[in-house]
Amino acid sequence: TKYLLMLGFDTVYFSQDNRICLITLSVKQGRVVLTRDTKLVKSSDFPNLLFINDNSPIKQIQQVIKHFELKINENNFFTRCLRCNQLLIKITPREVKDKVPPYILTIHQEFFVCQKCERVYWKGSHQKRMSDMIKRLILSLK
């Protein structure tokens, strides 16, 4: 889920055990179900379901990208909240002064916020590590 969100894809993580609710929600929202649940795969003739067959998160995202022929667009990277999937909006440093450590305000000028959960994002070292991982992922797809 996090990798798809980092790449900018509209992605929802479903944490309940209720398979009927999952299928109903995916039909209602027009979503594809990605699962490691073999029971769900065996018990369902739901067409929009992909069984993820590897334990490695990198191999999982590679499988999804290849299977659905997803187009990766660098302009979409880090545009969604990693917690709740909402699109992020750009805000000023003044607007986040009470939401981030003071030191962060001295070294960053660009901030983004989720309108739903109000989580604040900036291009710090954590995003640099995620960007490096995405570059390795893209290279591995070629």
Secondary structure, DSSP 8 states (H G I E B T S, - for coil): -HHHHHTT--------S-HHHHHHHHHHHT--EEE--HHHHHH---SSEEE---S-HHHHHHHHHHHHT----GGGTT-B-TTT--BEEEE-HHHHTTTS-HHHHHH---EEEETTT--EEE--HHHHHHHHHHHHHHHHH-
